[in-house]
Amino acid sequence: MFNFLDLITNNHFLKQKLKIDTFNSPVRRLTDNWQGISITGQKILNGKINLKLTNSFSKFNFLRDLKSEGSIKARSLARSLVDDWINQNINLRSKDFNSDIMAERVACWCFNYSWFGESGELNFQKKVLNSIAFQTKFLELKLKETNTSFNKILIIKAIIVAKSILYDEVDEINELLETINKSLDLLINPDGGHISRNPAKQLFLLRQLVEIRSVVAILKNINAENLHNQTIKMGQFCRSFQMPDENFSWFHGGSLIEKHLIKQTLNRIGYKNRIFNIANDTGYCRLSCNETVVFADIGLHKKLSSDSKASLFAFELFYKKEKLISNLGDIKASNIKSMRDSLASSAAHSTLNIDDRNNVDLTGKRKTKVFDLRYGKTKEGSLIDATHSGYGTIYGVNHQRQICVSQMKNEVKGKDKIISVGNVGTIPKNAYIRFHICPDIELIKTRNGSILLKHLKGFVWKMTASNDNISIQDSVMFGPNGPIQCKEIMIIMRLETIRAHKSISCDWAFQLQS
């Protein structure tokens, strides 16, 4: 009973604090940066999608899908849903008024107001504008309370967007942009990558900057140079993370990002020609020659206490627009810890692990360091060479991997080396080198031990190795449309004599067959 009375009292005083002036019409019309999906809009109209049962309903991003559908009925439904939401007089302490949800809702209403709002009755227009103003004032209170850099950017975006349609002059906008600049310094590495190394977080943040930049461009007396530069730098990093098939590389959640979001976002950035070879700060390397692209996770050049994936020195291989070698991907919104941990393991990536232990401890208890990193271009091709200490405290060994993409032909050569660094821990038994092969490829083992990779589109690559303990295993890859059966190539290196021999290595190669 007391909690209920307290809730009513809090809402009453908060609403008094959030009193606003009345707005009758917008001072500016904004052009939305993003397109929705017309098929999704049709499903909404046909009742195949119940919006109010979705977790993202209160963000109202579905307005873009209805707008892309394009009918008068879609516009009418959009007005009805917005009107119903405002009329509910929702409790201000509910999750619908969490800063991230409210910020997305306010921005989406503003960017799409000229589509659904201006065609409505005058009372509806006033209702929407006044709700935007009310929520914006609430967001200003939220901004003072938040200590999270990303939330600050999200809230400020909504404030700038909303005030740009409500007021002729946007107060303190340069101060707000300076707060964004400071937040970006904490979130973005010097090479343009997100500190989390997660491409989904990178893209989502980039989309916020694109929206802010589009509004700031129509305002006067604004210093947005740093915002523009950071947007370009992050866009270039994303373009480097985009593979020849136009998807992101599958590292660190990249498999969960829809192609149309990547394409749409990068088209808003431009600057297509700049792609990194190596991103030292964020820990990725891209090697390309002829029609072959290798994208590798080289880790961070400092001690890693934990990581979202145990994918050190894993790589993906592309030929033309086809992916040949991958990691196993991710499951969207998976709440099953064992499944998440399995797909985060070293075994779920095209890399080496020892005795099925991860090269990065996902619990953060074991330290891993990447060192002796070398990248270069020679007459033979592009080379990456690095060593990590992920197994140093367990087995007293380091792992060194070299990958070279040939300049003269479509060929990738690699070498994995286990190096003894002292009588520490237990003696390891086996190292497992895995290459996860994409589903469109048939594997054929030849009499001499090599393996042919026959793609559905007709071309063939050949895999060879200096170690003859090589086999083909069944596996499962988790693509955007769910699990798909696939194969993996596994090489087993015996390590019982590592302390006597000091190092044990395996050479391997993939070559296009003419």
Backbone hydrogen bonds, N-H to C=O, Kabsch-Sander energy under -0.5 kcal/mol:
donor,donor_aa,acceptor,acceptor_aa,energy
5,L,1,M,-2.3
6,D,2,F,-2.5
7,L,3,N,-2.1
8,I,4,F,-2.1
9,T,5,L,-2.5
10,N,6,D,-2.7
11,N,7,L,-2.4
12,H,8,I,-2.3
13,F,9,T,-2.4
14,L,10,N,-2.3
15,K,11,N,-2.4
16,Q,12,H,-1.9
17,K,13,F,-1.9
18,L,14,L,-1.2
19,K,16,Q,-1.1
27,V,165,I,-2.6
28,R,165,I,-0.5
32,D,30,L,-0.6
36,G,64,R,-0.8
38,S,36,G,-0.6
41,G,37,I,-2.0
42,Q,38,S,-2.3
43,K,39,I,-2.0
44,I,40,T,-2.0
45,L,41,G,-2.2
46,N,42,Q,-2.3
47,G,44,I,-1.2
48,K,43,K,-2.1
49,I,43,K,-1.2
51,L,49,I,-1.0
53,L,50,N,-1.8
54,T,51,L,-1.8
57,F,54,T,-1.1
59,K,56,S,-1.6
60,F,56,S,-0.8
60,F,57,F,-1.5
61,N,56,S,-0.5
63,L,60,F,-1.6
64,R,61,N,-1.5
65,D,61,N,-0.5
66,L,62,F,-2.1
67,K,63,L,-2.4
68,S,64,R,-2.2
69,E,65,D,-1.6
70,G,66,L,-1.5
75,R,71,S,-1.7
76,S,72,I,-2.5
77,L,73,K,-2.4
78,A,74,A,-2.2
79,R,75,R,-2.1
80,S,76,S,-2.3
81,L,77,L,-2.5
82,V,78,A,-2.2
83,D,79,R,-2.8
84,D,80,S,-2.5
85,W,81,L,-2.0
86,I,82,V,-2.2
87,N,83,D,-2.3
88,Q,84,D,-1.2
88,Q,85,W,-0.5
89,N,86,I,-1.5
94,S,91,N,-2.0
97,F,94,S,-1.7
98,N,95,K,-2.0
102,M,98,N,-2.8
103,A,99,S,-2.3
104,E,100,D,-1.8
105,R,101,I,-2.2
106,V,102,M,-2.8
107,A,103,A,-2.1
108,C,104,E,-2.3
109,W,105,R,-2.6
110,C,106,V,-2.2
111,F,107,A,-2.6
112,N,108,C,-1.6
113,Y,109,W,-0.5
113,Y,110,C,-0.9
115,W,112,N,-1.0
116,F,112,N,-2.1
117,G,113,Y,-2.3
118,E,113,Y,-1.5
120,G,117,G,-2.0
125,Q,121,E,-2.2
126,K,122,L,-2.4
127,K,123,N,-2.3
128,V,124,F,-2.5
129,L,125,Q,-2.4
130,N,126,K,-2.6
131,S,127,K,-1.9
132,I,128,V,-2.5
133,A,129,L,-2.4
134,F,130,N,-2.4
135,Q,131,S,-2.7
136,T,132,I,-2.2
137,K,133,A,-2.0
138,F,134,F,-1.8
139,L,135,Q,-2.4
140,E,136,T,-1.8
141,L,137,K,-1.3
142,K,138,F,-2.2
143,L,139,L,-2.5
144,K,140,E,-1.1
145,E,141,L,-0.8
145,E,142,K,-0.7
146,T,142,K,-1.6
152,K,148,T,-2.1
153,I,149,S,-1.8
154,L,150,F,-2.5
155,I,151,N,-2.7
156,I,152,K,-2.7
157,K,153,I,-2.4
158,A,154,L,-1.7
159,I,155,I,-2.3
160,I,156,I,-2.8
161,V,157,K,-2.7
162,A,158,A,-2.7
163,K,159,I,-2.6
164,S,160,I,-1.6
165,I,161,V,-0.8
165,I,162,A,-1.1
166,L,162,A,-1.1
167,Y,163,K,-2.6
171,D,169,E,-0.8
173,I,170,V,-1.0
176,L,172,E,-2.1
177,L,173,I,-2.5
178,E,174,N,-1.8
179,T,175,E,-1.6
180,I,176,L,-1.8
181,N,177,L,-2.4
182,K,178,E,-2.1
183,S,179,T,-2.1
184,L,180,I,-2.7
185,D,181,N,-1.8
186,L,182,K,-0.9
186,L,183,S,-0.6
187,L,183,S,-1.2
188,I,184,L,-2.8
189,N,193,G,-3.3
192,G,189,N,-2.3
195,I,187,L,-2.6
197,R,194,H,-1.9
202,Q,198,N,-2.0
203,L,199,P,-2.6
204,F,200,A,-2.4
205,L,201,K,-2.2
206,L,202,Q,-2.2
207,R,203,L,-2.2
208,Q,204,F,-1.3
209,L,205,L,-1.9
210,V,206,L,-2.2
211,E,207,R,-1.9
212,I,208,Q,-2.4
213,R,209,L,-2.9
214,S,210,V,-2.0
215,V,211,E,-1.4
216,V,212,I,-2.8
217,A,213,R,-1.6
218,I,215,V,-1.6
219,L,216,V,-1.3
224,A,222,I,-0.9
228,H,224,A,-2.4
229,N,225,E,-2.5
230,Q,226,N,-2.7
231,T,227,L,-2.1
232,I,228,H,-2.3
233,K,229,N,-2.4
234,M,230,Q,-2.6
235,G,231,T,-2.1
236,Q,232,I,-2.3
237,F,233,K,-1.8
238,C,234,M,-2.3
239,R,235,G,-2.3
240,S,236,Q,-1.6
241,F,237,F,-1.8
242,Q,238,C,-1.0
243,M,247,N,-3.4
246,E,243,M,-2.6
249,S,241,F,-2.1
253,G,250,W,-0.8
254,G,251,F,-1.2
255,S,250,W,-0.6
256,L,253,G,-1.6
257,I,254,G,-1.1
258,E,256,L,-0.5
261,L,258,E,-0.7
262,I,258,E,-1.5
263,K,259,K,-2.7
264,Q,260,H,-2.4
265,T,261,L,-2.1
266,L,262,I,-2.6
267,N,263,K,-2.0
268,R,264,Q,-0.9
268,R,265,T,-0.8
269,I,265,T,-0.6
269,I,266,L,-0.8
270,G,266,L,-2.2
274,R,271,Y,-0.7
275,I,273,N,-0.7
279,A,284,Y,-3.2
280,N,278,I,-0.7
283,G,279,A,-2.6
284,Y,279,A,-1.3
285,C,296,A,-2.2
286,R,277,N,-3.1
287,L,294,V,-3.1
289,C,292,T,-1.9
292,T,289,C,-2.7
293,V,318,F,-2.2
294,V,287,L,-3.3
295,F,316,E,-2.3
296,A,285,C,-2.9
297,D,314,A,-2.4
298,I,283,G,-1.4
298,I,296,A,-0.8
299,G,283,G,-1.2
301,H,280,N,-0.5
302,K,300,L,-1.6
304,L,368,T,-4.4
305,S,303,K,-0.6
310,A,344,A,-3.4
311,S,309,K,-1.0
313,F,297,D,-2.8
314,A,311,S,-2.2
315,F,350,S,-1.0
316,E,295,F,-2.2
317,L,325,I,-1.5
318,F,293,V,-2.8
319,Y,322,E,-2.9
320,K,291,E,-2.8
322,E,319,Y,-2.5
324,L,317,L,-3.2
325,I,317,L,-1.3
326,S,436,H,-2.5
328,L,348,A,-2.4
330,D,478,F,-0.8
332,K,330,D,-0.5
334,S,331,I,-1.3
337,K,335,N,-0.8
340,R,336,I,-2.2
341,D,337,K,-3.0
342,S,338,S,-1.9
343,L,339,M,-2.2
344,A,340,R,-1.0
345,S,341,D,-0.6
345,S,342,S,-0.9
348,A,345,S,-0.9
349,H,346,S,-1.9
351,T,349,H,-2.1
353,N,432,Y,-2.0
354,I,357,R,-0.7
355,D,353,N,-0.5
355,D,430,N,-2.4
357,R,354,I,-2.3
361,D,366,R,-0.5
362,L,360,V,-0.6
364,G,361,D,-1.4
368,T,304,L,-1.9
370,V,300,L,-0.6
370,V,302,K,-0.5
371,F,387,T,-3.0
374,R,385,D,-3.2
376,G,383,L,-2.1
378,T,381,G,-3.1
382,S,405,V,-1.9
383,L,376,G,-3.0
384,I,403,I,-2.4
385,D,374,R,-2.6
386,A,401,R,-2.0
387,T,371,F,-2.2
388,H,399,H,-2.4
389,S,369,K,-1.9
392,G,389,S,-2.1
395,Y,391,Y,-2.5
396,G,391,Y,-0.8
396,G,392,G,-1.1
397,V,391,Y,-1.1
398,N,419,I,-2.4
399,H,388,H,-2.0
400,Q,417,K,-2.8
401,R,386,A,-2.5
402,Q,415,K,-2.4
403,I,384,I,-2.5
404,C,413,K,-3.1
405,V,382,S,-2.6
406,S,404,C,-0.6
406,S,411,E,-2.7
407,Q,380,E,-3.7
408,M,380,E,-0.6
411,E,409,K,-1.7
412,V,510,F,-2.9
413,K,404,C,-2.8
414,G,508,W,-3.3
415,K,402,Q,-2.1
416,D,506,C,-2.5
417,K,400,Q,-2.8
418,I,504,I,-3.1
419,I,398,N,-2.5
419,I,417,K,-0.5
420,S,502,K,-3.4
421,V,396,G,-3.1
422,G,396,G,-0.6
424,V,422,G,-2.2
426,T,394,I,-1.7
431,A,493,M,-2.5
432,Y,353,N,-3.2
433,I,431,A,-0.6
433,I,491,I,-2.8
434,R,351,T,-2.4
434,R,432,Y,-0.6
435,F,489,I,-2.1
436,H,326,S,-0.7
437,I,435,F,-0.6
437,I,487,K,-2.5
438,C,324,L,-2.3
441,I,438,C,-1.5
442,E,454,K,-3.0
444,I,452,L,-2.2
446,T,450,S,-2.9
449,G,446,T,-1.5
451,I,463,M,-2.4
452,L,444,I,-3.3
453,L,461,W,-3.7
454,K,442,E,-2.9
454,K,452,L,-0.7
455,H,453,L,-0.7
455,H,459,F,-2.6
456,L,440,D,-1.8
458,G,455,H,-2.2
460,V,513,Q,-0.5
461,W,453,L,-2.1
462,K,511,Q,-2.9
463,M,451,I,-3.3
464,T,509,A,-2.2
466,S,507,D,-2.8
470,I,468,D,-1.8
471,S,490,M,-2.4
473,Q,488,E,-3.0
475,S,486,C,-2.5
477,M,484,I,-3.0
478,F,328,L,-3.0
479,G,477,M,-0.9
479,G,482,G,-1.8
482,G,479,G,-1.8
484,I,477,M,-2.8
486,C,475,S,-2.5
487,K,437,I,-0.8
488,E,473,Q,-2.4
489,I,435,F,-2.5
490,M,471,S,-2.7
491,I,433,I,-2.5
492,I,469,N,-2.4
493,M,431,A,-2.8
493,M,491,I,-0.5
494,R,492,I,-0.5
495,L,429,K,-3.3
496,E,429,K,-0.6
498,I,495,L,-2.0
500,A,497,T,-0.6
501,H,497,T,-2.5
502,K,498,I,-1.8
503,S,501,H,-1.4
504,I,418,I,-2.1
506,C,416,D,-2.4
508,W,414,G,-2.5
509,A,464,T,-2.3
510,F,412,V,-2.7
511,Q,462,K,-2.3
512,L,410,N,-2.6
513,Q,460,V,-3.2
